[in-house]
């Protein structure tokens, strides 16, 4: 930061400000990128809501040398008695909060830029509208747009939003899948098309950043790059950017002790991320399906962060009577947070029953773990198609065309047996391991992904 020496103010050559979207899956990706940038001795200022920064500050405190280069700006929302009314308009709470962040973000950027010769802002694509005023008020600023979704999702939605973006192979796949391929109408209608058109026409950023890599999504990254005249940096998988992780100073989770006692590739991990809430009826079917499969499992059972309460007793989601007793020793139910990366990286984990959020997909693929795909909303059905139809490292639990239907216990049992079995499942696992090895090679020193990461750093400090 700014210091005074011999009556002269020293300015940092460049300071990076990170502006995430206030939802965990988006926030966490940019925080990992912030750590990577900070590890290059670049001051990074992370702008997020005060209650969200508590956990991040703890992780930074436990971090390595990069930690001293990360500074947190706690964004305070204007007090409003109408907040609940806003939330009742049909918008998610995170979107309501985002709409109120314009002034706090602008003030923070103005404060930060006084200590730098040049300010570089890396912002979530959803936060792009907040960058207009920043660019008009700060002369020494440039920005990069970060995308927390997959390249195939961006491309698929973009080609439905903008005429003239064509790909014969993609068109043929859409035709074959019919209602099982996500349409804009099934995802959010014209509002989504307008958003992506506006994003595509956005001129203020100097480049775009994605949590992906060429070995994984090379075709779609190239198609996206060709559609715009700005650099596109594929800097993923983000969780592999740093040599170390946050777990070194943390007590080992009990589910890892459970995995230690199991055979290689014998356990299926079940998790629906931080924002998904299953109905009580669906929870019952999932429990029965896991029980009937006779495979070992770890099931993270929780409500989504923004969800309405389920039917609960004593604050817990109810499982079928006697379920935990019947699966004792074979299955483990985790009621809150679980160390997903460590679970996926454990040799006993042989499959992942997932909602197919992009974080979960790219983490699973990088660890060589095949997926049972159960998409819930927005980008997840595209990711499910990617892992099942294109990469062929997963099986479908529920197609997008049947998204409104209850997934029965027998359907879940069949998907688990397919994924964890000796025939189809083993072939998927082999392909997943081959892809994992390519990704690990790419992010290692001299690899293609590593070079792309360093290219981004060069653009930041130029």
Secondary structure as UniProt FT lines:
FT   STRAND          3..5
FT   TURN            6..7
FT   STRAND          8..10
FT   STRAND          15..19
FT   HELIX           24..38
FT   TURN            39..41
FT   STRAND          43..49
FT   HELIX           50..61
FT   HELIX           65..69
FT   STRAND          70..75
FT   TURN            81..82
FT   HELIX           83..87
FT   TURN            88..90
FT   HELIX           93..99
FT   HELIX           102..113
FT   TURN            114..115
FT   STRAND          119..124
FT   HELIX           125..130
FT   HELIX           131..137
FT   TURN            139..140
FT   STRAND          141..147
FT   HELIX           151..161
FT   TURN            163..164
FT   HELIX           168..177
FT   HELIX           178..180
FT   HELIX           184..187
FT   TURN            188..189
FT   HELIX           190..200
FT   STRAND          205..210
FT   HELIX           214..227
FT   STRAND          231..234
FT   HELIX           238..240
FT   HELIX           246..249
FT   HELIX           254..260
FT   TURN            264..265
FT   STRAND          267..271
FT   TURN            273..275
FT   HELIX           280..293
FT   STRAND          296..300
FT   TURN            305..306
FT   STRAND          312..313
FT   TURN            314..315
FT   STRAND          316..317
FT   TURN            321..322
FT   HELIX           323..326
FT   TURN            329..330
FT   STRAND          331..334
FT   HELIX           340..345
FT   TURN            347..348
FT   STRAND          349..354
FT   HELIX           358..366
FT   TURN            367..368
FT   STRAND          371..374
FT   TURN            378..379
FT   HELIX           380..385
FT   HELIX           386..390
FT   STRAND          394..398
FT   HELIX           400..402
FT   TURN            403..404
FT   HELIX           409..420
FT   HELIX           424..443
FT   TURN            445..446
FT   HELIX           448..461
//
